């Protein structure tokens, strides 16, 4: 846990939420709040406090990269079933920092050009540069989730992609990027309620996609696909974290803490001035 957050968390969420050996997705309660003993009201205050900490970390990281003092970056990979709260994470967690240091990519259905290349081709071009927090709203994992459930690729190709993903993420980590992979885990019943809420509100109709129900009908197959993803691609260098997301406030708080830990691990420092500060003060005073 970060130094400033130890008082609110009863246990380290990075340990509790991390996918390890023997992990079973169906054993996770989407309504639970692992490691956090407070309620929604306290979480709001903690999220606000964490936002200030996150903002400072991000500014220090960005500043260091402007003078070529770091090769570090953070990549937040967000995967989930529809309506699980990815947008809320981006808005309320990542949105608390200066946008000039954030690189956000929402991956959609591949274009014909993208399909003419290997599946990682379009991903590589969106990897965050040093000094940035990168966010993938969906990611390369779509190619082993939808690809498997919808049989868009042969089983042998899906297996090849698992291996390619592990090698790609190791490459990122070796180059200085901390990879934080999060699956927002909501229940089948909660998804129905959230989709229905969109239909009940005209101002949310734009967020509803009839195709979401088509994918919902394949829920068990997606859960099996996620389980395989965790088994094949939760590695020491880029582990998965499964965050219970029925309670939006908990999911936001947990993802914020995971980002804070990644940035604290980098420990970015303010760049040292490359000029004589006192001499510049004297020059400025004389004008």
FENBELDA-V653797 format. One record per backbone hydrogen bond with DSSP energy under -0.5 kcal/mol. CO is the residue of the C=O (numbers start at 0). NH is the residue of the N-H. Records with the same first field share a line. If there is no record, write none. Layout:
BEGIN
CO = NH, NH
END
This chain:
BEGIN
1 = 4, 5
2 = 5
4 = 7, 8
7 = 36
10 = 12
11 = 14, 15
12 = 16
16 = 241
17 = 19
19 = 22
23 = 26
24 = 27
27 = 29
28 = 31
29 = 245, 246
32 = 35
34 = 9, 10, 36
38 = 42
39 = 43
40 = 44
41 = 45
42 = 46
43 = 47
44 = 48
45 = 49
46 = 50
47 = 51
48 = 52
49 = 53
50 = 54
51 = 55
52 = 56
53 = 57
54 = 58
55 = 59
56 = 60
57 = 61
58 = 62
59 = 63
60 = 64
61 = 65
62 = 65, 66
63 = 66, 68
64 = 67
71 = 130
72 = 177
73 = 75, 133
74 = 76, 179
75 = 77, 135
76 = 78, 181
77 = 137
78 = 183
80 = 83
84 = 88
85 = 89
86 = 90
87 = 91
88 = 92, 93
89 = 94
92 = 95
93 = 96
97 = 100
98 = 101
100 = 132
101 = 103
102 = 134
104 = 106, 136
110 = 114
111 = 115
112 = 115
113 = 116
117 = 120
119 = 123
120 = 124
122 = 125
123 = 126
128 = 131
131 = 73, 133
132 = 102
133 = 75
134 = 104, 136
135 = 77, 137
136 = 106
138 = 141
139 = 142
140 = 143, 144
141 = 145, 146
144 = 148
145 = 149
146 = 151, 152
147 = 150
153 = 156, 157
154 = 158
155 = 159
156 = 160
157 = 161
158 = 162
159 = 163
160 = 164
161 = 165
162 = 166
163 = 167
164 = 168
165 = 169
166 = 170
167 = 171
168 = 172
169 = 173
170 = 174
171 = 176
172 = 175
175 = 72, 177
176 = 178
177 = 74, 179
178 = 180
179 = 76, 181
180 = 240
181 = 78, 183
182 = 184, 242
183 = 80, 185
184 = 244
186 = 190
187 = 191
188 = 192
189 = 193
190 = 194
191 = 195
192 = 196
193 = 197
194 = 198
195 = 199
196 = 200
197 = 200
199 = 201
200 = 203, 204
201 = 204
203 = 206, 207
204 = 207
208 = 211
209 = 212, 213
210 = 214
211 = 215
212 = 216
214 = 217
215 = 218
217 = 220, 221
218 = 222
219 = 223
220 = 224
221 = 225
222 = 226
223 = 227
224 = 228
225 = 229
226 = 230
227 = 231
228 = 232
229 = 233
232 = 234
237 = 234
238 = 180
239 = 18
240 = 182, 242
241 = 243
242 = 184
245 = 247
246 = 249, 250
247 = 251
248 = 252
249 = 253
250 = 254
251 = 255
252 = 256
253 = 257
254 = 258
255 = 259
256 = 260
257 = 261
258 = 262
259 = 263
260 = 264
261 = 265
262 = 266, 267
274 = 276
275 = 279
276 = 280
277 = 281
278 = 282
279 = 283
280 = 284
281 = 285
283 = 286
END
